[in-house]
Amino acid sequence: MAKIRTGRVAEQIKKELSILIQSELKDPRIGFVTVTGVEVPNDFAQAKVYLSVLGDEDQKKNTLIALDKANGFLRSELGKRIRFRHTPELLFKIDESIAYGSHIEKLLSEIDKNQ
């Protein structure tokens, strides 16, 4: 039963953070960001937020810096929208799975061309 609740809470955090990052944050360092996933433990103390950022490594680094700076605002808005008793601490991480998938797809297409 607890796994179902953590999954629902993680999806709600993902949805609300996506809206907040796209519409509320006005920091120019934040590029095109997509929230790809959220992991929440059973105690809801922390939430690992996985992001996909369009751009190079410097753009990804600047986006993480800007989001860490806006962490307090995001937590307070998240607490208002979802009504947590204790809003989880947000830990932002870059999700490399999309870039890895496109790299594998590129390699497979090159193999197909050579045959």
A tleap script that builds the chain and sets N, CA, C and O, in Angstrom:
source leaprc.protein.ff14SB
mol = sequence {
  NMET ALA LYS ILE ARG THR GLY ARG VAL ALA
  GLU GLN ILE LYS LYS GLU LEU SER ILE LEU
  ILE GLN SER GLU LEU LYS ASP PRO ARG ILE
  GLY PHE VAL THR VAL THR GLY VAL GLU VAL
  PRO ASN ASP PHE ALA GLN ALA LYS VAL TYR
  LEU SER VAL LEU GLY ASP GLU ASP GLN LYS
  LYS ASN THR LEU ILE ALA LEU ASP LYS ALA
  ASN GLY PHE LEU ARG SER GLU LEU GLY LYS
  ARG ILE ARG PHE ARG HIE THR PRO GLU LEU
  LEU PHE LYS ILE ASP GLU SER ILE ALA TYR
  GLY SER HIE ILE GLU LYS LEU LEU SER GLU
  ILE ASP LYS ASN CGLN
}
set mol.1.N position { 0.813 -1.191 0.000 }
set mol.1.CA position { 0.000 0.000 0.000 }
set mol.1.C position { 0.864 1.266 0.000 }
set mol.1.O position { 0.515 2.263 -0.631 }
set mol.2.N position { 1.993 1.215 0.714 }
set mol.2.CA position { 2.874 2.379 0.790 }
set mol.2.C position { 3.511 2.673 -0.561 }
set mol.2.O position { 3.725 3.837 -0.900 }
set mol.3.N position { 3.816 1.637 -1.337 }
set mol.3.CA position { 4.425 1.837 -2.655 }
set mol.3.C position { 3.469 2.559 -3.602 }
set mol.3.O position { 3.893 3.374 -4.421 }
set mol.4.N position { 2.193 2.258 -3.485 }
set mol.4.CA position { 1.210 2.915 -4.337 }
set mol.4.C position { 1.144 4.400 -4.003 }
set mol.4.O position { 1.081 5.244 -4.897 }
set mol.5.N position { 1.159 4.713 -2.710 }
set mol.5.CA position { 1.091 6.121 -2.296 }
set mol.5.C position { 2.341 6.877 -2.713 }
set mol.5.O position { 2.242 8.006 -3.194 }
set mol.6.N position { 3.523 6.276 -2.538 }
set mol.6.CA position { 4.748 6.969 -2.939 }
set mol.6.C position { 4.772 7.197 -4.446 }
set mol.6.O position { 5.265 8.225 -4.909 }
set mol.7.N position { 4.250 6.262 -5.202 }
set mol.7.CA position { 4.175 6.440 -6.653 }
set mol.7.C position { 3.260 7.585 -7.048 }
set mol.7.O position { 3.578 8.375 -7.937 }
set mol.8.N position { 2.111 7.663 -6.371 }
set mol.8.CA position { 1.175 8.760 -6.658 }
set mol.8.C position { 1.761 10.104 -6.256 }
set mol.8.O position { 1.612 11.089 -6.979 }
set mol.9.N position { 2.425 10.149 -5.111 }
set mol.9.CA position { 3.038 11.399 -4.649 }
set mol.9.C position { 4.152 11.813 -5.602 }
set mol.9.O position { 4.282 12.994 -5.923 }
set mol.10.N position { 4.958 10.856 -6.058 }
set mol.10.CA position { 6.047 11.158 -6.988 }
set mol.10.C position { 5.492 11.721 -8.299 }
set mol.10.O position { 6.046 12.676 -8.842 }
set mol.11.N position { 4.421 11.145 -8.802 }
set mol.11.CA position { 3.812 11.646 -10.038 }
set mol.11.C position { 3.240 13.044 -9.846 }
set mol.11.O position { 3.344 13.884 -10.740 }
set mol.12.N position { 2.641 13.300 -8.694 }
set mol.12.CA position { 2.086 14.632 -8.428 }
set mol.12.C position { 3.199 15.665 -8.313 }
set mol.12.O position { 3.067 16.781 -8.816 }
set mol.13.N position { 4.302 15.297 -7.649 }
set mol.13.CA position { 5.451 16.205 -7.550 }
set mol.13.C position { 5.996 16.493 -8.943 }
set mol.13.O position { 6.309 17.639 -9.264 }
set mol.14.N position { 6.109 15.464 -9.763 }
set mol.14.CA position { 6.612 15.627 -11.133 }
set mol.14.C position { 5.738 16.592 -11.924 }
set mol.14.O position { 6.247 17.477 -12.611 }
set mol.15.N position { 4.442 16.424 -11.827 }
set mol.15.CA position { 3.502 17.276 -12.556 }
set mol.15.C position { 3.594 18.730 -12.095 }
set mol.15.O position { 3.688 19.645 -12.913 }
set mol.16.N position { 3.566 18.931 -10.787 }
set mol.16.CA position { 3.582 20.293 -10.251 }
set mol.16.C position { 4.921 20.980 -10.507 }
set mol.16.O position { 4.949 22.168 -10.827 }
set mol.17.N position { 6.034 20.250 -10.372 }
set mol.17.CA position { 7.345 20.854 -10.632 }
set mol.17.C position { 7.496 21.237 -12.099 }
set mol.17.O position { 8.092 22.267 -12.415 }
set mol.18.N position { 6.964 20.420 -12.988 }
set mol.18.CA position { 7.020 20.759 -14.414 }
set mol.18.C position { 6.315 22.089 -14.674 }
set mol.18.O position { 6.829 22.947 -15.392 }
set mol.19.N position { 5.146 22.244 -14.087 }
set mol.19.CA position { 4.390 23.488 -14.259 }
set mol.19.C position { 5.137 24.660 -13.637 }
set mol.19.O position { 5.240 25.727 -14.242 }
set mol.20.N position { 5.657 24.465 -12.432 }
set mol.20.CA position { 6.362 25.548 -11.741 }
set mol.20.C position { 7.616 25.992 -12.502 }
set mol.20.O position { 7.862 27.189 -12.655 }
set mol.21.N position { 8.397 25.037 -12.971 }
set mol.21.CA position { 9.644 25.385 -13.657 }
set mol.21.C position { 9.350 26.110 -14.962 }
set mol.21.O position { 10.030 27.079 -15.297 }
set mol.22.N position { 8.354 25.657 -15.697 }
set mol.22.CA position { 8.055 26.274 -16.989 }
set mol.22.C position { 7.386 27.639 -16.855 }
set mol.22.O position { 7.668 28.541 -17.644 }
set mol.23.N position { 6.510 27.804 -15.876 }
set mol.23.CA position { 5.720 29.034 -15.845 }
set mol.23.C position { 6.139 30.044 -14.781 }
set mol.23.O position { 6.005 31.248 -14.997 }
set mol.24.N position { 6.638 29.587 -13.647 }
set mol.24.CA position { 6.894 30.502 -12.533 }
set mol.24.C position { 8.338 31.007 -12.465 }
set mol.24.O position { 8.570 32.142 -12.049 }
set mol.25.N position { 9.296 30.196 -12.859 }
set mol.25.CA position { 10.695 30.602 -12.749 }
set mol.25.C position { 11.098 31.463 -13.938 }
set mol.25.O position { 10.882 31.090 -15.091 }
set mol.26.N position { 11.677 32.604 -13.649 }
set mol.26.CA position { 12.061 33.548 -14.704 }
set mol.26.C position { 13.576 33.674 -14.846 }
set mol.26.O position { 14.052 34.611 -15.487 }
set mol.27.N position { 14.333 32.764 -14.272 }
set mol.27.CA position { 15.791 32.817 -14.324 }
set mol.27.C position { 16.258 32.513 -15.750 }
set mol.27.O position { 15.874 31.491 -16.318 }
set mol.28.N position { 17.086 33.395 -16.338 }
set mol.28.CA position { 17.536 33.147 -17.722 }
set mol.28.C position { 18.492 31.959 -17.851 }
set mol.28.O position { 18.705 31.459 -18.955 }
set mol.29.N position { 19.062 31.509 -16.747 }
set mol.29.CA position { 19.967 30.357 -16.806 }
set mol.29.C position { 19.222 29.052 -17.029 }
set mol.29.O position { 19.820 28.058 -17.440 }
set mol.30.N position { 17.929 29.047 -16.762 }
set mol.30.CA position { 17.137 27.834 -16.936 }
set mol.30.C position { 16.713 27.742 -18.396 }
set mol.30.O position { 15.955 28.572 -18.897 }
set mol.31.N position { 17.212 26.727 -19.053 }
set mol.31.CA position { 16.879 26.523 -20.456 }
set mol.31.C position { 15.613 25.705 -20.601 }
set mol.31.O position { 14.699 25.792 -19.781 }
set mol.32.N position { 15.576 24.908 -21.660 }
set mol.32.CA position { 14.436 24.040 -21.897 }
set mol.32.C position { 14.602 22.802 -21.026 }
set mol.32.O position { 15.447 21.950 -21.303 }
set mol.33.N position { 13.792 22.703 -19.973 }
set mol.33.CA position { 13.907 21.641 -18.977 }
set mol.33.C position { 12.655 20.781 -19.004 }
set mol.33.O position { 11.532 21.280 -19.079 }
set mol.34.N position { 12.881 19.463 -18.939 }
set mol.34.CA position { 11.782 18.522 -18.818 }
set mol.34.C position { 12.013 17.675 -17.577 }
set mol.34.O position { 13.090 17.102 -17.413 }
set mol.35.N position { 11.032 17.589 -16.716 }
set mol.35.CA position { 11.127 16.713 -15.547 }
set mol.35.C position { 10.780 15.309 -16.016 }
set mol.35.O position { 9.639 15.031 -16.385 }
set mol.36.N position { 11.785 14.419 -16.000 }
set mol.36.CA position { 11.578 13.070 -16.537 }
set mol.36.C position { 11.142 12.075 -15.475 }
set mol.36.O position { 10.533 11.057 -15.803 }
set mol.37.N position { 11.437 12.345 -14.219 }
set mol.37.CA position { 11.042 11.420 -13.177 }
set mol.37.C position { 11.310 11.966 -11.793 }
set mol.37.O position { 12.107 12.888 -11.617 }
set mol.38.N position { 10.635 11.387 -10.811 }
set mol.38.CA position { 10.820 11.753 -9.407 }
set mol.38.C position { 10.826 10.469 -8.592 }
set mol.38.O position { 9.947 9.622 -8.746 }
set mol.39.N position { 11.813 10.331 -7.732 }
set mol.39.CA position { 11.873 9.198 -6.802 }
set mol.39.C position { 11.682 9.723 -5.389 }
set mol.39.O position { 12.368 10.651 -4.961 }
set mol.40.N position { 10.751 9.125 -4.675 }
set mol.40.CA position { 10.449 9.535 -3.306 }
set mol.40.C position { 10.536 8.299 -2.409 }
set mol.40.O position { 9.899 7.288 -2.703 }
set mol.41.N position { 11.320 8.358 -1.306 }
set mol.41.CA position { 11.337 7.219 -0.377 }
set mol.41.C position { 10.060 7.187 0.460 }
set mol.41.O position { 9.226 8.088 0.381 }
set mol.42.N position { 9.927 6.143 1.254 }
set mol.42.CA position { 8.695 5.965 2.053 }
set mol.42.C position { 8.471 7.062 3.081 }
set mol.42.O position { 7.325 7.351 3.425 }
set mol.43.N position { 9.540 7.682 3.583 }
set mol.43.CA position { 9.375 8.718 4.608 }
set mol.43.C position { 9.154 10.115 4.019 }
set mol.43.O position { 8.936 11.061 4.776 }
set mol.44.N position { 9.204 10.270 2.706 }
set mol.44.CA position { 8.976 11.540 2.009 }
set mol.44.C position { 9.914 12.643 2.460 }
set mol.44.O position { 9.559 13.819 2.385 }
set mol.45.N position { 11.113 12.290 2.931 }
set mol.45.CA position { 12.057 13.302 3.389 }
set mol.45.C position { 12.755 13.992 2.226 }
set mol.45.O position { 13.013 15.195 2.282 }
set mol.46.N position { 13.060 13.245 1.179 }
set mol.46.CA position { 13.738 13.801 0.017 }
set mol.46.C position { 13.032 13.338 -1.243 }
set mol.46.O position { 12.386 12.291 -1.275 }
set mol.47.N position { 13.171 14.138 -2.262 }
set mol.47.CA position { 12.646 13.759 -3.574 }
set mol.47.C position { 13.759 13.991 -4.588 }
set mol.47.O position { 14.213 15.120 -4.773 }
set mol.48.N position { 14.193 12.924 -5.240 }
set mol.48.CA position { 15.184 13.056 -6.303 }
set mol.48.C position { 14.436 13.371 -7.587 }
set mol.48.O position { 13.617 12.581 -8.057 }
set mol.49.N position { 14.732 14.542 -8.147 }
set mol.49.CA position { 14.057 15.008 -9.346 }
set mol.49.C position { 15.022 14.871 -10.514 }
set mol.49.O position { 16.082 15.498 -10.528 }
set mol.50.N position { 14.654 14.051 -11.494 }
set mol.50.CA position { 15.495 13.831 -12.660 }
set mol.50.C position { 15.036 14.741 -13.783 }
set mol.50.O position { 13.851 14.810 -14.110 }
set mol.51.N position { 16.020 15.449 -14.376 }
set mol.51.CA position { 15.729 16.456 -15.389 }
set mol.51.C position { 16.440 16.139 -16.692 }
set mol.51.O position { 17.543 15.592 -16.699 }
set mol.52.N position { 15.803 16.485 -17.775 }
set mol.52.CA position { 16.428 16.445 -19.090 }
set mol.52.C position { 16.541 17.888 -19.552 }
set mol.52.O position { 15.543 18.605 -19.620 }
set mol.53.N position { 17.771 18.314 -19.873 }
set mol.53.CA position { 18.012 19.693 -20.262 }
set mol.53.C position { 18.530 19.708 -21.694 }
set mol.53.O position { 19.471 18.989 -22.032 }
set mol.54.N position { 17.911 20.531 -22.528 }
set mol.54.CA position { 18.342 20.672 -23.902 }
set mol.54.C position { 19.529 21.624 -23.932 }
set mol.54.O position { 19.422 22.768 -23.490 }
set mol.55.N position { 20.659 21.157 -24.451 }
set mol.55.CA position { 21.838 22.005 -24.540 }
set mol.55.C position { 23.098 21.239 -24.201 }
set mol.55.O position { 23.080 20.021 -24.019 }
set mol.56.N position { 24.194 21.979 -24.121 }
set mol.56.CA position { 25.489 21.361 -23.842 }
set mol.56.C position { 25.704 21.219 -22.335 }
set mol.56.O position { 24.820 21.531 -21.538 }
set mol.57.N position { 26.884 20.748 -21.964 }
set mol.57.CA position { 27.191 20.519 -20.548 }
set mol.57.C position { 27.149 21.804 -19.737 }
set mol.57.O position { 26.722 21.794 -18.583 }
set mol.58.N position { 27.588 22.910 -20.331 }
set mol.58.CA position { 27.565 24.190 -19.624 }
set mol.58.C position { 26.130 24.625 -19.335 }
set mol.58.O position { 25.837 25.134 -18.253 }
set mol.59.N position { 25.252 24.427 -20.292 }
set mol.59.CA position { 23.833 24.771 -20.100 }
set mol.59.C position { 23.213 23.902 -19.006 }
set mol.59.O position { 22.421 24.389 -18.199 }
set mol.60.N position { 23.569 22.624 -18.977 }
set mol.60.CA position { 23.052 21.724 -17.947 }
set mol.60.C position { 23.524 22.158 -16.566 }
set mol.60.O position { 22.752 22.162 -15.607 }
set mol.61.N position { 24.798 22.522 -16.475 }
set mol.61.CA position { 25.358 22.959 -15.192 }
set mol.61.C position { 24.684 24.249 -14.711 }
set mol.61.O position { 24.348 24.371 -13.533 }
set mol.62.N position { 24.488 25.206 -15.617 }
set mol.62.CA position { 23.841 26.466 -15.251 }
set mol.62.C position { 22.392 26.248 -14.822 }
set mol.62.O position { 21.901 26.917 -13.913 }
set mol.63.N position { 21.714 25.317 -15.476 }
set mol.63.CA position { 20.333 25.013 -15.104 }
set mol.63.C position { 20.264 24.418 -13.707 }
set mol.63.O position { 19.398 24.783 -12.912 }
set mol.64.N position { 21.187 23.494 -13.404 }
set mol.64.CA position { 21.212 22.907 -12.053 }
set mol.64.C position { 21.502 23.961 -10.988 }
set mol.64.O position { 20.906 23.939 -9.911 }
set mol.65.N position { 22.413 24.880 -11.284 }
set mol.65.CA position { 22.737 25.954 -10.340 }
set mol.65.C position { 21.506 26.834 -10.095 }
set mol.65.O position { 21.198 27.177 -8.954 }
set mol.66.N position { 20.807 27.195 -11.178 }
set mol.66.CA position { 19.619 28.046 -11.049 }
set mol.66.C position { 18.511 27.335 -10.284 }
set mol.66.O position { 17.825 27.957 -9.473 }
set mol.67.N position { 18.327 26.041 -10.530 }
set mol.67.CA position { 17.280 25.300 -9.821 }
set mol.67.C position { 17.629 25.118 -8.349 }
set mol.67.O position { 16.742 25.158 -7.496 }
set mol.68.N position { 18.906 24.919 -8.042 }
set mol.68.CA position { 19.308 24.831 -6.637 }
set mol.68.C position { 19.067 26.163 -5.931 }
set mol.68.O position { 18.693 26.189 -4.759 }
set mol.69.N position { 19.278 27.255 -6.637 }
set mol.69.CA position { 19.036 28.572 -6.050 }
set mol.69.C position { 17.535 28.802 -5.812 }
set mol.69.O position { 17.153 29.474 -4.853 }
set mol.70.N position { 16.699 28.249 -6.677 }
set mol.70.CA position { 15.246 28.411 -6.550 }
set mol.70.C position { 14.614 27.298 -5.727 }
set mol.70.O position { 13.388 27.190 -5.680 }
set mol.71.N position { 15.415 26.480 -5.085 }
set mol.71.CA position { 14.924 25.319 -4.346 }
set mol.71.C position { 13.912 25.711 -3.263 }
set mol.71.O position { 12.879 25.057 -3.121 }
set mol.72.N position { 14.194 26.748 -2.515 }
set mol.72.CA position { 13.285 27.186 -1.452 }
set mol.72.C position { 11.932 27.611 -1.995 }
set mol.72.O position { 10.892 27.250 -1.444 }
set mol.73.N position { 11.950 28.381 -3.082 }
set mol.73.CA position { 10.697 28.805 -3.713 }
set mol.73.C position { 9.912 27.603 -4.213 }
set mol.73.O position { 8.700 27.517 -4.011 }
set mol.74.N position { 10.605 26.672 -4.868 }
set mol.74.CA position { 9.932 25.491 -5.413 }
set mol.74.C position { 9.338 24.636 -4.299 }
set mol.74.O position { 8.225 24.127 -4.438 }
set mol.75.N position { 10.065 24.472 -3.201 }
set mol.75.CA position { 9.543 23.688 -2.075 }
set mol.75.C position { 8.316 24.339 -1.461 }
set mol.75.O position { 7.337 23.660 -1.151 }
set mol.76.N position { 8.366 25.660 -1.284 }
set mol.76.CA position { 7.217 26.328 -0.660 }
set mol.76.C position { 5.992 26.273 -1.570 }
set mol.76.O position { 4.882 26.042 -1.091 }
set mol.77.N position { 6.175 26.480 -2.859 }
set mol.77.CA position { 5.053 26.394 -3.790 }
set mol.77.C position { 4.511 24.969 -3.878 }
set mol.77.O position { 3.302 24.757 -3.974 }
set mol.78.N position { 5.419 24.001 -3.843 }
set mol.78.CA position { 5.000 22.601 -3.867 }
set mol.78.C position { 4.195 22.263 -2.622 }
set mol.78.O position { 3.194 21.551 -2.699 }
set mol.79.N position { 4.631 22.770 -1.480 }
set mol.79.CA position { 3.904 22.547 -0.237 }
set mol.79.C position { 2.516 23.164 -0.255 }
set mol.79.O position { 1.574 22.600 0.300 }
set mol.80.N position { 2.388 24.319 -0.891 }
set mol.80.CA position { 1.073 24.968 -0.993 }
set mol.80.C position { 0.149 24.203 -1.935 }
set mol.80.O position { -1.044 24.062 -1.668 }
set mol.81.N position { 0.706 23.715 -3.032 }
set mol.81.CA position { -0.129 23.071 -4.047 }
set mol.81.C position { -0.528 21.647 -3.681 }
set mol.81.O position { -1.635 21.211 -3.996 }
set mol.82.N position { 0.373 20.918 -3.014 }
set mol.82.CA position { 0.081 19.518 -2.701 }
set mol.82.C position { -0.340 19.357 -1.241 }
set mol.82.O position { -0.934 18.338 -0.885 }
set mol.83.N position { -0.051 20.325 -0.403 }
set mol.83.CA position { -0.404 20.306 1.014 }
set mol.83.C position { 0.234 19.145 1.763 }
set mol.83.O position { -0.450 18.288 2.321 }
set mol.84.N position { 1.557 19.141 1.759 }
set mol.84.CA position { 2.314 18.183 2.552 }
set mol.84.C position { 2.380 18.663 3.991 }
set mol.84.O position { 2.333 19.865 4.253 }
set mol.85.N position { 2.487 17.739 4.910 }
set mol.85.CA position { 2.776 18.115 6.285 }
set mol.85.C position { 4.223 18.595 6.359 }
set mol.85.O position { 4.512 19.629 6.962 }
set mol.86.N position { 5.130 17.834 5.742 }
set mol.86.CA position { 6.540 18.222 5.615 }
set mol.86.C position { 6.912 18.074 4.147 }
set mol.86.O position { 6.936 16.965 3.613 }
set mol.87.N position { 7.199 19.188 3.502 }
set mol.87.CA position { 7.553 19.154 2.087 }
set mol.87.C position { 8.930 18.524 1.934 }
set mol.87.O position { 9.856 18.901 2.653 }
set mol.88.N position { 9.090 17.573 1.013 }
set mol.88.CA position { 10.382 16.905 0.870 }
set mol.88.C position { 11.455 17.843 0.329 }
set mol.88.O position { 11.172 18.790 -0.405 }
set mol.89.N position { 12.687 17.550 0.713 }
set mol.89.CA position { 13.839 18.273 0.188 }
set mol.89.C position { 14.028 17.844 -1.267 }
set mol.89.O position { 13.977 16.655 -1.581 }
set mol.90.N position { 14.246 18.812 -2.146 }
set mol.90.CA position { 14.366 18.518 -3.573 }
set mol.90.C position { 15.841 18.398 -3.956 }
set mol.90.O position { 16.636 19.301 -3.695 }
set mol.91.N position { 16.190 17.281 -4.574 }
set mol.91.CA position { 17.541 17.056 -5.079 }
set mol.91.C position { 17.452 16.915 -6.592 }
set mol.91.O position { 16.839 15.975 -7.097 }
set mol.92.N position { 18.063 17.850 -7.314 }
set mol.92.CA position { 17.978 17.847 -8.767 }
set mol.92.C position { 19.158 17.098 -9.364 }
set mol.92.O position { 20.306 17.307 -8.973 }
set mol.93.N position { 18.858 16.216 -10.324 }
set mol.93.CA position { 19.883 15.437 -11.009 }
set mol.93.C position { 19.562 15.419 -12.497 }
set mol.93.O position { 18.398 15.417 -12.897 }
set mol.94.N position { 20.623 15.405 -13.313 }
set mol.94.CA position { 20.454 15.334 -14.765 }
set mol.94.C position { 20.201 13.885 -15.163 }
set mol.94.O position { 20.932 12.983 -14.753 }
set mol.95.N position { 19.173 13.670 -15.957 }
set mol.95.CA position { 18.827 12.345 -16.459 }
set mol.95.C position { 19.507 12.163 -17.812 }
set mol.95.O position { 19.149 12.817 -18.791 }
set mol.96.N position { 20.483 11.274 -17.856 }
set mol.96.CA position { 21.250 11.044 -19.074 }
set mol.96.C position { 20.653 9.946 -19.946 }
set mol.96.O position { 21.217 9.634 -20.995 }
set mol.97.N position { 19.545 9.358 -19.552 }
set mol.97.CA position { 19.008 8.213 -20.286 }
set mol.97.C position { 18.532 8.598 -21.688 }
set mol.97.O position { 18.644 7.792 -22.612 }
set mol.98.N position { 18.008 9.801 -21.864 }
set mol.98.CA position { 17.533 10.217 -23.185 }
set mol.98.C position { 18.717 10.411 -24.129 }
set mol.98.O position { 18.670 9.986 -25.283 }
set mol.99.N position { 19.777 11.051 -23.640 }
set mol.99.CA position { 20.968 11.236 -24.463 }
set mol.99.C position { 21.615 9.894 -24.791 }
set mol.99.O position { 22.102 9.688 -25.903 }
set mol.100.N position { 21.617 8.989 -23.825 }
set mol.100.CA position { 22.173 7.659 -24.047 }
set mol.100.C position { 21.351 6.903 -25.084 }
set mol.100.O position { 21.914 6.231 -25.948 }
set mol.101.N position { 20.048 7.004 -25.008 }
set mol.101.CA position { 19.170 6.349 -25.978 }
set mol.101.C position { 19.376 6.872 -27.390 }
set mol.101.O position { 19.398 6.092 -28.341 }
set mol.102.N position { 19.529 8.183 -27.539 }
set mol.102.CA position { 19.757 8.743 -28.875 }
set mol.102.C position { 21.136 8.345 -29.400 }
set mol.102.O position { 21.313 8.158 -30.604 }
set mol.103.N position { 22.103 8.218 -28.509 }
set mol.103.CA position { 23.441 7.763 -28.909 }
set mol.103.C position { 23.373 6.326 -29.428 }
set mol.103.O position { 23.966 6.019 -30.462 }
set mol.104.N position { 22.671 5.455 -28.738 }
set mol.104.CA position { 22.519 4.060 -29.166 }
set mol.104.C position { 21.779 3.999 -30.502 }
set mol.104.O position { 22.137 3.214 -31.380 }
set mol.105.N position { 20.748 4.829 -30.649 }
set mol.105.CA position { 20.002 4.853 -31.905 }
set mol.105.C position { 20.886 5.294 -33.069 }
set mol.105.O position { 20.784 4.758 -34.172 }
set mol.106.N position { 21.754 6.276 -32.816 }
set mol.106.CA position { 22.689 6.745 -33.838 }
set mol.106.C position { 23.662 5.639 -34.225 }
set mol.106.O position { 23.942 5.444 -35.408 }
set mol.107.N position { 24.176 4.918 -33.240 }
set mol.107.CA position { 25.095 3.814 -33.518 }
set mol.107.C position { 24.407 2.716 -34.324 }
set mol.107.O position { 24.999 2.164 -35.252 }
set mol.108.N position { 23.172 2.401 -33.978 }
set mol.108.CA position { 22.437 1.371 -34.707 }
set mol.108.C position { 22.158 1.785 -36.151 }
set mol.108.O position { 22.209 0.954 -37.058 }
set mol.109.N position { 21.867 3.060 -36.363 }
set mol.109.CA position { 21.625 3.519 -37.732 }
set mol.109.C position { 22.912 3.491 -38.552 }
set mol.109.O position { 22.870 3.213 -39.750 }
set mol.110.N position { 24.058 3.773 -37.925 }
set mol.110.CA position { 25.337 3.672 -38.627 }
set mol.110.C position { 25.656 2.230 -38.993 }
set mol.110.O position { 26.197 1.975 -40.069 }
set mol.111.N position { 25.336 1.292 -38.129 }
set mol.111.CA position { 25.549 -0.127 -38.430 }
set mol.111.C position { 24.657 -0.551 -39.584 }
set mol.111.O position { 25.080 -1.311 -40.455 }
set mol.112.N position { 23.431 -0.065 -39.591 }
set mol.112.CA position { 22.489 -0.410 -40.655 }
set mol.112.C position { 22.953 0.150 -42.005 }
set mol.112.O position { 22.768 -0.500 -43.034 }
set mol.113.N position { 23.554 1.346 -42.016 }
set mol.113.CA position { 24.065 1.938 -43.256 }
set mol.113.C position { 25.232 1.138 -43.818 }
set mol.113.O position { 25.369 1.015 -45.036 }
set mol.114.N position { 26.069 0.598 -42.949 }
set mol.114.CA position { 27.254 -0.133 -43.390 }
set mol.114.C position { 26.930 -1.517 -43.918 }
set mol.114.O position { 27.772 -2.116 -44.587 }
set mol.115.N position { 25.775 -2.041 -43.655 }
set mol.115.CA position { 25.446 -3.393 -44.134 }
set mol.115.C position { 24.812 -3.399 -45.474 }
set mol.115.O position { 24.484 -4.464 -45.998 }
savepdb mol mol.pdb
quit
